[in-house]
Amino acid sequence: MEKSKKRLIFFMPSMEGGGVEKNLILVANYISQYKSNIQLITFDDNFNKFFNKKILIKNVIKKNQKKYSKYYKYFCCLSILLKEYLNDKNFVLFSFQANIYALILSYFLNFKIISRSNSSPSGWNKNFLKNLVFKFFFKKANCIIVNSKEFQKEFKKKFKINTNFIYNPLDKKEILKKSKYQVKNKIFRTKFLKIINIARFTDQKDHSTLIEAIKIVSKKIKCELIIIGYGSNKFNIQTMINKYKLQKNIKIINYKTNPFPYLKASDLFVLSSKYEGLPNVILEAQTLKKYVISTDCPTGPKEILLNGKIGSLFKVGDYDSLAKIIINFKKNKKIFQIKSKKAFAMLDRFDFEKNCKKYLFLVNKYI
């Protein structure tokens, strides 16, 4: 392990178990094998156990049961970061979340910052004034990382900024290992088409389009959808399921730290998002050789699915098209499964070691 007086501080205020968190854990643990003086600033300790013990974690609170807004978490963690700066200015910040706030602090305090952007600007950059603010502060970053080629092009077009593109590192061995864990209750009913969606209950993930599609599909074939997730829209989603009387066809399961046994038991994975960055969950589905249907949203799905050659794409919000693809999958399952095998064979682009090394290379440039 290389010793360094300069600290590397990872910044992720709100850890909730999504794709960003998974990438942070993988990258931080990998870098901790080669670097000392690594810290993490995050709000509570719910995910501490997943990090290498060599990483010093600074939490705002312990054993959190109460729900706090993400902006409150941002403020508290920025306060900790400010204290760290006042105690010792010799660090590089690696922000995985709340990037603009971290960049503003970096601009005024003049510390180095690596900023990893997680989702397409199409989803959060629609306000003209906001666009100017983001453009100004993004240019002040020492390094910006994005996780798909399409994302990189979009960033260049919108902000006139060059970025470093690194695919999400995919730990196939861990996914395959965790997928073998036994689940107490039966997951899907037999003789039904088994469909799964794993996503937060937010507007971004657009579960309403998925439910509308299942409403159509359920009238023509036997199908069952499991949605695994958490979030503020859960009540609205359940209300929609009840309204359409789809309780026998759609089941909501609370967030799982290990969703892979459920994914393994499925026939088909569906992503209905309005925008993404590079959705980990598609890669996880492909690792378990599941066929993937996804929106052609910015950014990531089209790139992963090679423009529909190893999966199916449909227009954002187009539940009629989604329904037709699901029904077609049921009728021609063997043909679609050939694509699934091709998708699995092409996962080398996301190789864990190869992409983690790229992160380490960039960190070495600034420490």
C-alpha positions as CSV (number, residue, x, y, z in Angstrom):
1,M,0.0,0.0,0.0
2,E,1.3,3.4,-0.9
3,K,1.6,5.9,2.0
4,S,0.5,9.4,1.3
5,K,0.3,12.5,3.5
6,K,-2.5,13.9,1.3
7,R,-5.9,12.4,2.2
8,L,-8.5,11.2,-0.2
9,I,-12.0,12.0,1.1
10,F,-15.0,10.3,-0.6
11,F,-18.2,12.4,-0.3
12,M,-21.6,10.7,-0.3
13,P,-24.1,12.3,2.1
14,S,-27.2,10.2,1.5
15,M,-26.5,6.4,1.3
16,E,-29.8,4.7,0.3
17,G,-28.7,1.5,-1.5
18,G,-28.9,2.4,-5.2
19,G,-26.5,2.1,-8.0
20,V,-24.4,5.1,-7.0
21,E,-23.8,3.6,-3.6
22,K,-22.8,0.2,-5.1
23,N,-20.2,2.0,-7.3
24,L,-18.9,4.0,-4.4
25,I,-18.4,0.9,-2.3
26,L,-16.6,-1.0,-5.1
27,V,-14.4,1.9,-6.1
28,A,-13.5,3.0,-2.5
29,N,-12.7,-0.5,-1.4
30,Y,-10.5,-1.1,-4.4
31,I,-8.6,2.2,-4.0
32,S,-8.1,1.4,-0.3
33,Q,-5.9,-1.6,-1.3
34,Y,-3.4,0.8,-2.8
35,K,-3.8,4.1,-0.9
36,S,-3.7,5.0,2.8
37,N,-5.3,8.1,4.4
38,I,-8.8,7.4,2.9
39,Q,-11.9,8.8,4.5
40,L,-15.6,8.8,3.7
41,I,-18.1,11.5,4.8
42,T,-21.7,10.2,4.8
43,F,-24.7,11.0,7.0
44,D,-25.4,7.8,8.9
45,D,-23.8,4.4,9.5
46,N,-26.3,2.1,7.8
47,F,-23.8,1.1,5.1
48,N,-20.5,1.3,7.1
49,K,-20.2,-2.4,7.2
50,F,-19.8,-2.7,3.5
51,F,-16.6,-0.6,3.4
52,N,-13.0,-1.7,4.0
53,K,-12.0,-1.2,7.6
54,K,-9.0,0.8,6.4
55,I,-11.4,3.6,5.4
56,L,-12.1,6.1,8.2
57,I,-15.8,6.9,8.1
58,K,-17.2,10.2,9.4
59,N,-20.9,9.9,10.1
60,V,-23.2,12.7,11.3
61,I,-25.3,10.3,13.4
62,K,-25.3,6.7,14.4
63,K,-28.1,4.1,14.2
64,N,-30.4,6.4,12.3
65,Q,-34.1,5.5,12.4
66,K,-35.6,8.9,11.6
67,K,-36.0,10.1,8.0
68,Y,-34.2,13.2,7.0
69,S,-34.4,15.1,3.7
70,K,-31.5,14.7,1.4
71,Y,-30.8,18.5,1.6
72,Y,-30.5,18.3,5.4
73,K,-28.0,15.4,4.9
74,Y,-26.1,17.5,2.3
75,F,-25.9,20.4,4.7
76,C,-24.6,18.3,7.6
77,C,-22.0,16.5,5.5
78,L,-20.8,19.7,4.0
79,S,-20.4,21.0,7.5
80,I,-18.2,18.0,8.4
81,L,-16.2,18.6,5.2
82,L,-15.7,22.3,6.2
83,K,-14.4,21.1,9.6
84,E,-12.0,18.7,7.9
85,Y,-10.7,21.6,5.7
86,L,-10.1,23.8,8.8
87,N,-8.2,21.0,10.6
88,D,-6.1,20.0,7.6
89,K,-6.3,21.4,4.1
90,N,-4.1,18.7,2.6
91,F,-6.8,16.5,0.9
92,V,-8.5,15.7,-2.4
93,L,-12.3,15.4,-2.4
94,F,-13.9,12.7,-4.5
95,S,-17.6,13.5,-4.7
96,F,-20.2,10.9,-5.7
97,Q,-23.2,12.9,-4.7
98,A,-24.3,16.6,-4.1
99,N,-21.6,17.4,-6.6
100,I,-22.6,21.0,-7.2
101,Y,-22.5,21.9,-3.5
102,A,-19.1,20.2,-3.1
103,L,-17.9,22.1,-6.2
104,I,-19.1,25.4,-4.8
105,L,-17.2,24.8,-1.5
106,S,-14.2,23.7,-3.5
107,Y,-14.3,26.9,-5.5
108,F,-14.3,29.2,-2.4
109,L,-11.9,27.1,-0.3
110,N,-9.6,26.1,-3.2
111,F,-9.2,22.4,-2.6
112,K,-8.9,19.8,-5.3
113,I,-12.0,17.9,-6.3
114,I,-12.8,14.9,-8.5
115,S,-16.5,14.9,-9.3
116,R,-18.4,11.8,-10.5
117,S,-21.6,12.6,-12.2
118,N,-24.2,9.9,-11.9
119,S,-27.2,10.6,-14.1
120,S,-27.9,12.3,-17.4
121,P,-28.2,16.1,-17.4
122,S,-31.5,15.6,-19.3
123,G,-33.1,14.7,-16.0
124,W,-31.9,17.7,-13.9
125,N,-30.7,20.4,-16.2
126,K,-33.9,22.0,-17.6
127,N,-33.7,25.4,-15.9
128,F,-31.7,28.1,-17.8
129,L,-30.3,29.8,-14.6
130,K,-29.5,26.4,-13.1
131,N,-27.7,25.5,-16.3
132,L,-25.4,28.6,-16.1
133,V,-24.6,27.8,-12.4
134,F,-23.8,24.2,-13.2
135,K,-21.7,25.2,-16.2
136,F,-19.6,27.7,-14.3
137,F,-18.8,25.4,-11.3
138,F,-18.4,22.2,-13.4
139,K,-15.5,24.0,-15.1
140,K,-13.8,24.5,-11.8
141,A,-13.5,20.7,-11.1
142,N,-10.1,19.2,-11.4
143,C,-11.7,16.1,-13.0
144,I,-15.2,15.1,-13.9
145,I,-16.0,11.4,-14.4
146,V,-19.1,10.1,-16.3
147,N,-20.0,6.5,-16.8
148,S,-21.0,6.1,-20.4
149,K,-19.9,7.4,-23.8
150,E,-23.3,8.8,-24.5
151,F,-23.2,10.6,-21.2
152,Q,-19.8,12.0,-22.1
153,K,-21.1,13.4,-25.4
154,E,-24.1,14.9,-23.7
155,F,-21.9,16.6,-21.1
156,K,-19.8,18.1,-23.8
157,K,-22.8,19.3,-25.8
158,K,-24.6,20.9,-22.8
159,F,-21.6,22.3,-20.8
160,K,-18.7,22.5,-23.3
161,I,-16.7,20.5,-20.8
162,N,-14.4,17.5,-21.4
163,T,-14.9,14.6,-19.0
164,N,-13.3,11.3,-18.2
165,F,-15.4,8.3,-19.2
166,I,-15.2,5.1,-17.0
167,Y,-17.8,2.3,-17.1
168,N,-19.2,1.1,-13.8
169,P,-17.1,-1.7,-12.5
170,L,-19.1,-4.9,-12.5
171,D,-18.3,-7.5,-9.9
172,K,-19.8,-10.6,-11.6
173,K,-18.4,-13.1,-9.0
174,E,-20.2,-11.3,-6.2
175,I,-23.5,-11.1,-8.1
176,L,-23.4,-14.8,-9.0
177,K,-22.5,-15.8,-5.4
178,K,-25.3,-13.7,-3.8
179,S,-27.9,-14.9,-6.4
180,K,-27.5,-18.4,-4.9
181,Y,-28.8,-17.4,-1.4
182,Q,-32.1,-19.0,-0.5
183,V,-35.2,-16.9,0.0
184,K,-37.8,-18.2,2.6
185,N,-40.9,-17.5,0.6
186,K,-41.7,-18.5,-2.9
187,I,-40.8,-15.7,-5.2
188,F,-43.0,-16.2,-8.4
189,R,-46.0,-18.3,-9.2
190,T,-45.4,-21.2,-11.6
191,K,-46.7,-21.1,-15.2
192,F,-46.6,-17.3,-15.1
193,L,-44.3,-15.0,-17.1
194,K,-41.9,-13.8,-14.3
195,I,-41.1,-10.1,-14.7
196,I,-39.0,-8.0,-12.3
197,N,-38.1,-4.3,-11.8
198,I,-35.6,-3.1,-9.2
199,A,-35.7,0.7,-8.7
200,R,-36.4,3.5,-6.3
201,F,-40.0,4.7,-6.2
202,T,-39.3,8.1,-7.7
203,D,-40.6,10.0,-10.8
204,Q,-37.3,9.3,-12.6
205,K,-38.0,5.5,-12.6
206,D,-41.5,6.0,-14.1
207,H,-43.2,3.0,-12.6
208,S,-46.6,4.2,-13.9
209,T,-45.5,3.3,-17.5
210,L,-44.6,-0.2,-16.3
211,I,-48.0,-0.7,-14.5
212,E,-49.9,0.6,-17.6
213,A,-48.1,-2.0,-19.7
214,I,-48.8,-4.8,-17.2
215,K,-52.5,-3.8,-17.3
216,I,-52.5,-4.6,-21.0
217,V,-50.3,-7.7,-20.8
218,S,-52.3,-9.3,-18.0
219,K,-55.4,-9.4,-20.2
220,K,-53.6,-11.5,-22.8
221,I,-51.1,-13.8,-20.9
222,K,-50.4,-15.0,-17.4
223,C,-47.8,-12.7,-16.0
224,E,-46.5,-11.6,-12.6
225,L,-44.4,-8.5,-11.9
226,I,-42.3,-8.0,-8.8
227,I,-41.1,-4.5,-8.0
228,I,-38.3,-4.2,-5.5
229,G,-37.6,-0.7,-4.1
230,Y,-38.1,2.1,-1.7
231,G,-39.0,5.8,-2.0
232,S,-41.5,8.6,-1.7
233,N,-43.8,7.4,-4.6
234,K,-44.5,3.9,-3.1
235,F,-48.0,4.9,-1.9
236,N,-48.9,6.3,-5.3
237,I,-47.7,3.2,-7.1
238,Q,-49.6,0.9,-4.8
239,T,-52.7,3.1,-5.2
240,M,-52.4,2.8,-9.0
241,I,-52.0,-1.0,-8.7
242,N,-55.2,-1.2,-6.6
243,K,-57.1,1.1,-9.0
244,Y,-56.4,-1.2,-11.9
245,K,-57.1,-4.3,-9.7
246,L,-53.7,-5.7,-10.5
247,Q,-52.9,-7.0,-7.0
248,K,-52.6,-10.5,-8.3
249,N,-50.3,-9.5,-11.0
250,I,-48.0,-6.9,-9.4
251,K,-46.3,-7.3,-6.0
252,I,-44.2,-4.7,-4.3
253,I,-41.3,-5.9,-2.1
254,N,-39.3,-3.5,0.1
255,Y,-35.7,-2.7,-0.7
256,K,-33.3,-5.7,-0.4
257,T,-29.6,-5.4,0.1
258,N,-29.4,-8.6,-1.9
259,P,-32.0,-8.6,-4.7
260,F,-30.2,-11.2,-6.8
261,P,-32.1,-14.3,-5.8
262,Y,-35.3,-12.5,-6.9
263,L,-33.6,-11.4,-10.2
264,K,-32.3,-15.0,-10.8
265,A,-35.9,-16.4,-10.4
266,S,-37.3,-14.0,-13.0
267,D,-37.6,-14.5,-16.8
268,L,-37.4,-10.9,-17.7
269,F,-36.1,-7.6,-16.4
270,V,-37.7,-4.3,-17.3
271,L,-36.3,-0.8,-16.8
272,S,-38.8,2.0,-17.3
273,S,-36.7,5.1,-16.4
274,K,-37.0,8.6,-17.8
275,Y,-33.3,9.1,-17.5
276,E,-30.2,7.3,-16.1
277,G,-26.4,7.5,-16.2
278,L,-25.4,3.9,-16.7
279,P,-27.9,1.7,-14.9
280,N,-26.1,-1.0,-12.9
281,V,-29.2,-3.1,-12.6
282,I,-29.2,-3.8,-16.4
283,L,-25.6,-5.2,-16.0
284,E,-26.7,-7.2,-13.0
285,A,-29.6,-8.7,-15.0
286,Q,-27.3,-9.6,-17.9
287,T,-24.8,-11.2,-15.4
288,L,-27.7,-13.6,-14.5
289,K,-28.5,-14.1,-18.2
290,K,-31.9,-12.4,-17.9
291,Y,-33.4,-10.7,-21.0
292,V,-33.6,-6.9,-20.6
293,I,-36.3,-4.5,-21.9
294,S,-35.5,-0.9,-21.3
295,T,-36.5,2.6,-22.2
296,D,-34.3,4.3,-24.7
297,C,-33.6,7.0,-22.2
298,P,-30.6,9.2,-21.8
299,T,-28.1,7.8,-21.0
300,G,-26.8,4.2,-20.8
301,P,-29.4,1.6,-21.8
302,K,-28.9,2.0,-25.6
303,E,-25.2,1.8,-25.1
304,I,-25.3,-1.3,-22.8
305,L,-27.9,-3.1,-25.1
306,L,-25.9,-2.2,-28.3
307,N,-28.8,-0.2,-29.8
308,G,-31.2,-3.1,-29.3
309,K,-29.0,-6.0,-30.5
310,I,-28.7,-7.7,-27.1
311,G,-31.9,-6.4,-25.6
312,S,-35.1,-4.5,-26.4
313,L,-35.6,-0.7,-26.3
314,F,-38.8,1.3,-26.2
315,K,-39.6,5.0,-26.1
316,V,-39.9,6.7,-22.7
317,G,-43.5,6.5,-21.5
318,D,-44.6,4.3,-24.4
319,Y,-46.4,1.5,-22.4
320,D,-48.1,0.1,-25.5
321,S,-44.8,-0.7,-27.1
322,L,-43.5,-2.1,-23.8
323,A,-46.6,-4.4,-23.6
324,K,-46.1,-5.7,-27.2
325,I,-42.4,-6.5,-26.4
326,I,-43.4,-8.4,-23.2
327,I,-46.0,-10.4,-25.1
328,N,-43.6,-11.1,-27.9
329,F,-41.0,-12.3,-25.4
330,K,-43.6,-14.8,-24.0
331,K,-44.3,-16.2,-27.5
332,N,-40.7,-16.3,-28.7
333,K,-38.8,-16.9,-25.4
334,K,-36.1,-19.1,-26.9
335,I,-35.1,-16.5,-29.5
336,F,-34.9,-13.8,-26.9
337,Q,-32.8,-16.0,-24.6
338,I,-30.1,-16.3,-27.4
339,K,-29.8,-12.5,-27.1
340,S,-29.4,-12.8,-23.3
341,K,-26.5,-15.2,-23.8
342,K,-24.8,-12.7,-26.2
343,A,-25.3,-10.0,-23.7
344,F,-23.6,-12.0,-21.0
345,A,-20.7,-12.7,-23.3
346,M,-20.2,-9.0,-23.9
347,L,-19.9,-7.9,-20.3
348,D,-16.1,-7.6,-20.5
349,R,-16.6,-3.9,-21.2
350,F,-17.6,-3.5,-17.6
351,D,-14.8,-5.7,-16.1
352,F,-14.3,-4.9,-12.5
353,E,-10.5,-4.8,-12.4
354,K,-10.1,-2.9,-15.7
355,N,-12.5,-0.1,-14.7
356,C,-11.3,0.2,-11.1
357,K,-7.8,0.6,-12.4
358,K,-9.0,3.6,-14.4
359,Y,-10.4,5.2,-11.2
360,L,-7.1,4.5,-9.4
361,F,-5.1,6.1,-12.2
362,L,-7.1,9.3,-12.0
363,V,-6.8,9.4,-8.2
364,N,-3.0,9.0,-8.6
365,K,-2.9,12.1,-10.8
366,Y,-4.1,14.3,-7.9
367,I,-2.6,12.7,-4.8
